[in-house]
Amino acid sequence: MEKELIFGHQNPDTDAIGTAIAYSYLQNKLGYNTEAVALGEVNDETAFALQKFGFEAPRVIKTAANEVDKVMLVDHNEPQQSVADIDQVTVTHVVDHHRIMNFNTSLPLFYLAAPVGCTSTIMWRLYQHYGVDVPQNIAGIMLSAIISDTLLLKSPTTTDEDKEAVTALAKIADVDYEKYGLEELKAGTNIVSKSEEELIDLDAKSFDLNGKKARVAQINVVDLPEALERKEAFLTAMNEAAKDEGYDLFMLLITNVLDSNSTALVIGSDNAKAAFEKAFGQVKDSEISLPGVVSRKKQVIPPLTEAFNS
């Protein structure tokens, strides 16, 4: 059978990597010939989870059409978040938990999306649907993805399905998910060794907001004041990226994983910043406190979209 590649979004997080691995295993069991790959190097948190459950990081690709004619997408659907030549391959499957935007195909496909906290929660249901047993290591990497996306079930994106999946997968993986989850999240909060340029691109996604190009990056920390000591350097890096890539708005969400509060740094055009303030309130010296805001998908993009559209 013709080979297909499976991958998550650019600047992959633990869900993008873990779900790609889990979906490739499932699809191969169902008779497909697939390989899980990545659209970027894994971050520290993901590397921790991969090592914990005995996986090598998937190889990184820049383009897909030079290897295959067909691909499967997980944890994203928007073209600007996908492989560079997504328009040159056929998308046969999508499993996602985000909004559907600017996505279309010329042929029918399998598309499964659900409003849950993590794509791996949907994947857990797919394994049940097809009657395929989840191996211990696959359960572990799926568990890691859900812990990451839901901040150990504390994010407002968390649903009862996510909680059920965590309980079931932790049992298969044979781990205490609360103890392991805290270790995993802390593994992704070491920002000291990384440059500002690296950090603002580590977990960043681009969005089309009513014709305006917005970039929303997020980093997790355990010491917010320490991270904000680098504020001016962050702003310099953000302004350079906005100039180079033509972003109308660049937002860096700095999230404390211990108390689920965030501070955002914001730069952009006057109109874009006005729309941002309409959604979140006044920005002072390029900074705004966002108590309880931890989810880009649920708490940032929807109000931003509404503000830019009004």
Helices and strands as residue ranges (DSSP letters): E 3-7, H 14-29, E 33-36, H 44-52, E 70-74, G 79-81, G 86-88, E 90-96, E 110-113, H 119-130, H 136-150, H 160-173, H 177-187, H 196-202, E 204-209, E 212-221, H 224-228, H 231-245, E 249-256, E 261-268, H 270-280, E 287-290, I 296-300, H 301-309
